[in-house]
Amino acid sequence: MNSNDHLATGDEAIRFNNVTKVFAPDVTALDEVSFSAGFGEVVVLLGLSGSGKSTLLRHVDGLHLPSSGEVEVLGVNVTAARPRELRKLRRRVGFVFQQFHLVPTLTVLENVCTGALGRLKGPRLGLPTYPKQVRLDALEQLDRVGLADRAFQRADTLSGGQQQRVAIARAMLQRPEVLLADEPVASLDPESSHQVMQLIKKVAAEDQLTVLCSLHQVELALAWGDRIIGLHSGQVVMDTPVADIDLSDAMSIYARVGAETVASAAGDE
Ligand SMILES: Nc1ncnc2c1ncn2[C@@H]1O[C@H](COP(=O)(O)OP(=O)(O)OP(=O)(O)O)[C@@H](O)[C@H]1O
């Protein structure tokens, strides 16, 4: 057992300490990023396209490693973790994507069951090859997201919002302690977007799940987040509880960029 397994984290599930990520000499995706997220907290990342939101999320489970700085997640020093430790950590971190990433030809229930693959030995082909308890757990998760009645339909017969709810059920079957959501509502209509964010908020509260969620919609961030972290050119330009922010504060993350764009177009530095 590695010493990282029992590192004390206090109230923090995620901690970034001066994290910089340089992809190329002229591409600094994260620039001295520091923040922490508490257990059960829903933290929304806001910022223009290219501001570093996805890159930040990918540092949480070690898909990217920082060029400098430290990332600590659930007591594991991601930066120093060995491959085996990282694999263990990734089982504790669920991921929800913009494009759902369901297997379209499989049933909804089997898609959810795949969330257990990380803790099962060997490949599974077909619903009956999953242990009964996994199938029951999957049904329970589907019930939780309001889709138990769709369990035996093919995934590609569901609407986008329903598919994202299935993807959340799949992530929850993994029994994660941290949930990463990369623009989970970017391809959904406004009503489905609210439903999906409401669901994320609900499961976070029920399971004391720490959520880090990138969004483009300020009003969704204000409605469903506990805290907003604003990114601009890889730097944290806002880190504020939602209770202390109004719409114009949150929009300033974008307005600031607009002003700079105007200045640089006019030849100012
Ligand atoms: N694997 C990579 N190799 C090189 N550059 C990258 C890589 N991933 C991201 N970048 C660059 O890092 C910067 C931040 O990108 P990132 O995808 O994190 O932004 P984002 O805020 O998530 O954008 P979006 O809202 O469009 O998803 C961009 O300049 C991007 O081109």
The ligand as an SDF file (V2000), in Angstrom:
LIG
                    3D

 31 33  0  0  0  0  0  0  0  0999 V2000
   -3.8720   18.0220  -25.9600 N   0  0  0  0  0  0  0  0  0  0  0  0
   -3.6230   19.3050  -26.2490 C   0  0  0  0  0  0  0  0  0  0  0  0
   -2.5390   19.6560  -26.9760 N   0  0  0  0  0  0  0  0  0  0  0  0
   -2.2740   20.9470  -27.2670 C   0  0  0  0  0  0  0  0  0  0  0  0
   -3.0610   21.9760  -26.8840 N   0  0  0  0  0  0  0  0  0  0  0  0
   -4.1640   21.6870  -26.1650 C   0  0  0  0  0  0  0  0  0  0  0  0
   -4.5020   20.3480  -25.8140 C   0  0  0  0  0  0  0  0  0  0  0  0
   -5.6570   20.3730  -25.0970 N   0  0  0  0  0  0  0  0  0  0  0  0
   -6.0230   21.6620  -24.9880 C   0  0  0  0  0  0  0  0  0  0  0  0
   -5.1250   22.4560  -25.6440 N   0  0  0  0  0  0  0  0  0  0  0  0
   -5.1620   23.9210  -25.7100 C   0  0  0  0  0  0  0  0  0  0  0  0
   -5.2780   24.3950  -24.3830 O   0  0  0  0  0  0  0  0  0  0  0  0
   -6.1470   25.5300  -24.3240 C   0  0  0  0  0  0  0  0  0  0  0  0
   -7.2900   25.2510  -23.3730 C   0  0  0  0  0  0  0  0  0  0  0  0
   -8.1430   24.2790  -23.9830 O   0  0  0  0  0  0  0  0  0  0  0  0
   -9.3910   23.6190  -23.2220 P   0  0  0  0  0  0  0  0  0  0  0  0
   -9.9350   22.5640  -24.1340 O   0  0  0  0  0  0  0  0  0  0  0  0
   -8.9830   23.2310  -21.8790 O   0  0  0  0  0  0  0  0  0  0  0  0
  -10.3910   24.8510  -23.1370 O   0  0  0  0  0  0  0  0  0  0  0  0
  -11.9500   24.8580  -22.7560 P   0  0  0  0  0  0  0  0  0  0  0  0
  -12.1600   26.0290  -21.8800 O   0  0  0  0  0  0  0  0  0  0  0  0
  -12.3440   23.5240  -22.2340 O   0  0  0  0  0  0  0  0  0  0  0  0
  -12.6240   25.1010  -24.1590 O   0  0  0  0  0  0  0  0  0  0  0  0
  -14.0870   24.6350  -24.6780 P   0  0  0  0  0  0  0  0  0  0  0  0
  -15.0830   25.4480  -23.8880 O   0  0  0  0  0  0  0  0  0  0  0  0
  -14.0790   24.9940  -26.1230 O   0  0  0  0  0  0  0  0  0  0  0  0
  -14.1950   23.1620  -24.4410 O   0  0  0  0  0  0  0  0  0  0  0  0
   -6.5730   25.8010  -25.7580 C   0  0  0  0  0  0  0  0  0  0  0  0
   -5.6790   26.7630  -26.2950 O   0  0  0  0  0  0  0  0  0  0  0  0
   -6.3830   24.4610  -26.4360 C   0  0  0  0  0  0  0  0  0  0  0  0
   -6.1420   24.6260  -27.8120 O   0  0  0  0  0  0  0  0  0  0  0  0
  1  2  1  0
  2  3  1  0
  2  7  2  0
  3  4  2  0
  4  5  1  0
  5  6  2  0
  6  7  1  0
  6 10  1  0
  7  8  1  0
  8  9  2  0
  9 10  1  0
 10 11  1  0
 11 12  1  0
 11 30  1  0
 12 13  1  0
 13 14  1  0
 13 28  1  0
 14 15  1  0
 15 16  1  0
 16 17  2  0
 16 18  1  0
 16 19  1  0
 19 20  1  0
 20 21  2  0
 20 22  1  0
 20 23  1  0
 23 24  1  0
 24 25  2  0
 24 26  1  0
 24 27  1  0
 28 29  1  0
 28 30  1  0
 30 31  1  0
M  END
$$$$
